[in-house]
Amino acid sequence: MTLQIDNVSKRYGDATVLEPLSWSAEKGEILAVVGPSGSGKSTLLHLINLSTRPSTGAIYLDGEDLTALGRRQLRDARRKIGTAFQSAALFQRRTVNANVSLPLDYLGVEKNEARAQTARLVERVGLADRADFYPGQLSGGQKQRVGIARALALNPHVLLADEITSGLDPVTTASILDLIKALRDELQLTVVLVTHEMDVVRAVADKVLYLENGKVVEYDTAAALLRDPASHVGSQLLNWGQGAEAFSAHVDPAGLLDVLYVSDRVPRTWVSDLTVRFDTEVELIEALVEPIRDEQFGRARIRISDHAKIPDIKVHLATQGIAVIRDGDQ
Ligand SMILES: Nc1ncnc2c1ncn2[C@@H]1O[C@H](COP(=O)(O)OP(=O)(O)OP(=O)(O)O)[C@@H](O)[C@H]1O
């Protein structure tokens, strides 16, 4: 277990900004933290990198309780956590190289070693030909790459990323997320990524933590949340929000089934197959396919004319790898 958050909360005076929460993240895991503005996402990151002290609870990194460390030990432990910020937060009067080497300079790392580490990271994030540029001469995506390289300067085990793709166009966002995934694989990083963009969650999240008013409302793998019809994150991931509401408002929900499947694991003809196999009319009311991580998730709403056959149809769908996540008769 790399990172373990145990009963951590944060109060400012009388205001509780984060209720006690617990979760853990393994080596190589990407956790997306989502939630409305003011729900406590950034506060959670500040607690993990100990720029803010928790009001209660403990934060374990590689088994060590960071909240129990003295000042000197804490300084060492904090090197294991790198943070990349929204808009990259670069020093405008420093070049790319100088921005990346900042944490190394600050720690007094020997000059040749610092230079080599900086060159390696700048090259790794694809900016070797921009090493002597100033932030004002870079695109938004390039600035983020600098911020990521700087966050990795001290070879951390954990990378915290706060809205690092906000304001970037979709193509640049995708390239930054590809970089994060590649670095996660190469360095076995644990990544905690705060974002308000569902596209980001779809592309990279192993697990999702959904906060509302400082409380954890949902916390699970992206796949499990997708399968949960009551999950807010799940319906957002599939762009199914309005459809899900329409289910309850539907004139006659009898005979309706919402199903979820991984699209290349089911026969393309699954709807017409049902008609033939069960000798009943099966109407396809809505369907969509959404790429999530490396899989194509399909979600569909069908109506079965012969309600008596629904129990058997559900059993059959399960054997086909199609999960019924909502049944209009229930
Ligand atoms: N130093 C502070 N003193 C008092 N209240 C604070 C402090 N820092 C944050 N808060 C409050 O904590 C709450 C959560 O803030 P936080 O920045 O963590 O939210 P967020 O989910 O990251 O929001 P956003 O998406 O808008 O960045 C807010 O109501 C904020 O006003």
The ligand as an ORCA input file, in Angstrom:
! r2SCAN-3c Opt
* xyz 0 1
  N      -7.450     28.385      4.348
  C      -8.790     28.252      4.376
  N      -9.522     28.822      5.344
  C     -10.858     28.677      5.387
  N     -11.592     27.969      4.484
  C     -10.912     27.386      3.500
  C      -9.488     27.480      3.376
  N      -9.100     26.785      2.276
  C     -10.227     26.279      1.729
  N     -11.316     26.644      2.461
  C     -12.716     26.281      2.177
  O     -12.774     24.890      1.983
  C     -13.766     24.542      1.024
  C     -13.174     23.588      0.009
  O     -12.204     24.260     -0.777
  P     -11.346     23.505     -1.882
  O     -10.458     24.526     -2.515
  O     -10.717     22.319     -1.285
  O     -12.502     23.048     -2.880
  P     -12.376     22.440     -4.336
  O     -13.290     21.269     -4.365
  O     -10.951     22.214     -4.676
  O     -12.989     23.607     -5.216
  P     -12.615     24.103     -6.711
  O     -13.042     23.003     -7.640
  O     -13.449     25.338     -6.863
  O     -11.134     24.363     -6.726
  C     -14.250     25.856      0.422
  O     -15.518     26.161      0.984
  C     -13.208     26.865      0.880
  O     -13.777     28.126      1.076
*
